[in-house]
Amino acid sequence: MKSIIQKDYFRHAGVWIKYPLIKTIFNIDFRYIYFFRKITDKKTYRITNFFYKLYYKYLSDQINYYIDPSANIDEGFYVIHAHRIFIGPKVKIGKNCNFSHCTIIGQTKEIGHPSIGDNVWVGTFCVLEGNIKIGNNVLIAPLTYVNFDVPDNSLVIGNPAKILSRTHATQDYINNVI
């Protein structure tokens, strides 16, 4: 049985590994996700978790990258470039989701938190906010602001955003699917 960290690494590199900690030394995109998984793991000892949280905070400051520990992120999470990502509290993200740099996902003035389905690709400089539901197999094009629900099998493009129905919206965008 593969761990969630091993599945995340497979999404990054396309290979299965036994010891993901060693790979964090060379891959900053994966390093942040590794420590996010460690601080949200309920099995981690308190003293170890304290050091994980310190390093997690250090990484956040170094690369302008923040994922709230209360975010619920399923396996196969992949960030293409680890810079200027913000994922707010209580955001729910499904399996095999890709996020590009300069992406903001969060709440709008206590209205609610986004829920993102499986196999979603979010482009550069996208903003997803409010109590919205993004369906499965959705591609959100770069420079798109989304504050409304998006059905399954869709392409969201433009500002103001338009929804276009596409059967295989993320076919060539999401690699190494778990």
Helices and strands as residue ranges (DSSP letters): H 4-13, H 20-24, H 28-40, H 46-63, E 65-67, E 72-73, E 78-79, E 85-87, E 92-93, E 98-99, E 103-106, E 115-116, E 120-122, E 127-129, E 133-134, E 138-140, E 145-146, E 154-157, E 162-165
